[in-house]
Amino acid sequence: RSATPHTHLPIYEEVTLQENQSVRIRLGIDRFLFSEGYFQPKMIGIASLGICEWIDNFIKDQDDAHRDQLWKNIVICGGASRIPNMPLRIEKDLKKMHPSQVINVKLHPHGGEAAFMGACLKDPQEKVPS
């Protein structure tokens, strides 16, 4: 549930199902591991760079004149942005890669809904079907 695990002790949560059936669910370290796939895709069997390497490569491909501004204005959105502490984890990992660089990772104000909201925008020239 968090991008930065603080404890590996299991948590037990009581859940009430239909017809007042109650079950106890054990949440162990796996509650942290699902988000780790964004940082270490090989861990979940995907041959790809992690999110921080993608960000690093993108910024390195930009003009030198813009890199400092890009490092200071990294904005995350989409479903993964809802993972607790995700911006902090990305910023921490990027700072390990570039210790002397000023890095600022922000959460988009609309977080998980940003992509949906962008898709809802339409071209003002587009005719709306009647």
C-alpha positions as CSV (number, residue, x, y, z in Angstrom):
1,R,0.0,0.0,0.0
2,S,3.0,2.3,0.3
3,A,5.9,3.2,-1.9
4,T,8.1,3.5,1.2
5,P,7.5,0.6,3.6
6,H,8.0,1.5,7.3
7,T,7.3,-1.8,8.8
8,H,7.2,-5.4,7.6
9,L,4.9,-6.6,10.4
10,P,1.7,-8.1,9.1
11,I,-1.5,-6.1,9.6
12,Y,-4.8,-7.8,10.1
13,E,-8.0,-6.2,8.9
14,E,-11.5,-7.3,9.6
15,V,-13.8,-7.2,6.6
16,T,-17.6,-7.7,6.7
17,L,-19.0,-9.5,3.6
18,Q,-22.6,-9.9,2.5
19,E,-24.9,-11.5,5.1
20,N,-22.8,-10.1,7.9
21,Q,-20.0,-12.7,7.4
22,S,-16.8,-11.4,8.8
23,V,-13.4,-12.4,7.6
24,R,-9.9,-11.5,8.8
25,I,-7.4,-10.6,6.1
26,R,-3.7,-10.8,6.7
27,L,-1.7,-8.0,4.9
28,G,2.0,-8.8,5.0
29,I,5.0,-7.4,3.2
30,D,3.3,-8.1,-0.1
31,R,1.3,-4.9,0.6
32,F,4.5,-3.0,-0.2
33,L,5.9,-5.2,-3.0
34,F,3.2,-4.4,-5.6
35,S,4.4,-0.8,-6.0
36,E,8.1,-1.9,-6.1
37,G,7.4,-3.1,-9.7
38,Y,7.3,0.5,-10.8
39,F,10.9,0.9,-9.5
40,Q,12.3,-2.6,-10.3
41,P,10.2,-4.1,-13.1
42,K,12.5,-7.1,-13.3
43,M,11.3,-8.1,-9.9
44,I,7.9,-8.9,-11.4
45,G,9.2,-10.4,-14.6
46,I,9.2,-7.3,-16.9
47,A,12.3,-6.5,-18.9
48,S,12.1,-2.7,-18.6
49,L,13.6,0.3,-16.9
50,G,12.1,1.5,-13.7
51,I,10.2,4.7,-13.4
52,C,13.2,6.7,-12.1
53,E,15.4,5.5,-15.0
54,W,12.7,6.5,-17.5
55,I,12.6,10.0,-15.9
56,D,16.4,10.2,-15.9
57,N,16.7,9.2,-19.6
58,F,14.0,11.6,-20.6
59,I,15.6,14.6,-18.9
60,K,19.1,13.6,-20.2
61,D,17.7,13.7,-23.7
62,Q,16.6,17.3,-23.4
63,D,18.6,20.4,-24.1
64,D,21.1,21.4,-21.4
65,A,19.3,24.8,-21.0
66,H,16.1,23.1,-19.9
67,R,17.4,20.2,-17.7
68,D,17.5,22.1,-14.4
69,Q,13.9,23.3,-14.8
70,L,12.8,19.8,-15.6
71,W,14.5,18.3,-12.5
72,K,12.7,20.9,-10.4
73,N,9.3,20.3,-11.9
74,I,8.6,16.6,-12.2
75,V,4.8,16.0,-11.9
76,I,3.3,12.6,-11.5
77,C,-0.3,11.6,-12.3
78,G,-2.4,8.6,-13.1
79,G,-3.4,5.6,-11.0
80,A,0.1,5.0,-9.6
81,S,0.1,8.5,-8.2
82,R,-2.4,7.3,-5.6
83,I,0.1,5.0,-4.0
84,P,0.9,6.6,-0.7
85,N,4.3,8.3,-0.7
86,M,4.9,7.7,-4.4
87,P,6.2,11.2,-5.1
88,L,8.6,11.0,-2.1
89,R,9.9,7.6,-3.2
90,I,10.6,8.9,-6.8
91,E,12.3,12.0,-5.5
92,K,14.4,10.0,-3.0
93,D,15.5,7.5,-5.7
94,L,16.3,10.3,-8.2
95,K,18.3,12.2,-5.6
96,K,20.4,9.0,-5.1
97,M,21.1,9.0,-8.8
98,H,21.9,12.7,-8.9
99,P,23.0,13.8,-5.4
100,S,24.0,17.4,-6.4
101,Q,20.9,18.1,-8.5
102,V,17.9,20.0,-7.1
103,I,15.0,17.6,-7.7
104,N,11.3,18.3,-6.9
105,V,8.6,15.7,-7.6
106,K,5.0,16.9,-7.3
107,L,1.7,15.2,-7.4
108,H,-0.7,16.6,-10.0
109,P,-3.6,18.3,-8.2
110,H,-6.0,15.8,-9.8
111,G,-3.7,12.8,-9.3
112,G,-5.4,9.7,-10.5
113,E,-8.0,11.5,-12.5
114,A,-5.6,13.6,-14.6
115,A,-5.4,11.3,-17.6
116,F,-9.2,10.9,-17.6
117,M,-9.7,14.7,-17.4
118,G,-7.3,15.2,-20.3
119,A,-9.1,12.6,-22.4
120,C,-12.4,14.5,-21.7
121,L,-11.1,17.6,-23.3
122,K,-12.1,18.0,-26.8
123,D,-10.8,20.0,-29.7
124,P,-12.8,23.3,-29.9
125,Q,-13.0,22.9,-33.6
126,E,-14.5,19.4,-33.3
127,K,-18.2,19.2,-34.2
128,V,-20.3,17.5,-31.5
129,P,-22.6,14.9,-33.0
130,S,-26.3,15.8,-32.7
